[in-house]
């Protein structure tokens, strides 16, 4: 398992935001701050939309926006 920290994609509102089939998994990652090592999701950040980025939960960028259900401290 990977440990996800503030500022990383796994806790960002745009991580997997268009993949509603995995919504429960994203909530679990955001609350436990742990993610499977092989997990990748699409980045839905509007600034990156044309790039169709696929990122890991521990990736990051300066467009980080905390997910509403991520308990970021």
C-alpha positions in Angstrom: 0.0 0.0 0.0 1.1 3.6 -0.7 0.7 6.3 1.9 -1.0 9.3 0.4 -0.2 12.8 1.8 -1.6 16.3 1.5 -0.9 17.7 -1.9 -0.8 14.4 -3.7 -3.3 13.3 -6.3 -5.1 10.7 -4.1 -6.4 13.5 -1.9 -7.2 15.8 -4.8 -10.8 16.6 -5.9 -9.8 15.9 -9.5 -8.3 12.4 -9.0 -10.7 10.0 -10.7 -13.5 12.6 -10.6 -15.0 11.3 -13.9 -14.9 7.6 -12.9 -18.1 7.1 -11.0 -17.6 3.3 -10.9 -14.7 3.8 -8.5 -16.3 6.5 -6.2 -16.4 4.3 -3.1 -12.7 3.3 -3.6 -11.7 7.0 -3.9 -13.6 7.8 -0.6 -11.8 5.0 1.1 -8.4 6.3 -0.1 -9.2 9.8 1.0 -10.2 8.7 4.5 -7.6 6.1 5.1 -4.8 7.9 3.2 -3.7 4.6 1.8 -3.9 3.3 -1.8 -3.0 0.2 -3.8 0.4 0.4 -5.5 -0.9 -0.3 -8.9 -3.8 2.1 -8.9 -4.0 4.8 -11.6 -6.8 7.2 -12.3 -7.5 9.9 -14.8 -6.7 13.5 -13.7 -9.9 15.6 -14.2 -8.2 19.0 -13.5 -9.5 21.4 -16.2 -6.0 22.8 -16.7 -4.8 19.3 -17.7 -7.9 18.1 -19.6 -6.3 18.2 -23.0 -3.5 16.0 -21.9 -5.7 13.2 -20.6 -3.3 12.5 -17.8 -3.4 9.2 -15.9 -1.7 9.5 -12.5 -1.0 7.5 -9.3 -2.4 8.5 -5.9 1.1 9.8 -4.9 1.5 11.9 -8.0 1.1 15.7 -7.5 0.9 19.1 -9.2 0.4 22.7 -8.3 -3.3 22.4 -9.2 -4.1 20.4 -6.1 -7.6 21.0 -4.7 -8.5 19.0 -1.6 -11.4 16.6 -2.1 -14.4 17.4 0.0 -14.3 14.0 1.8 -10.5 14.0 2.3 -9.6 14.7 5.8 -6.6 16.8 5.1 -4.8 18.4 8.1 
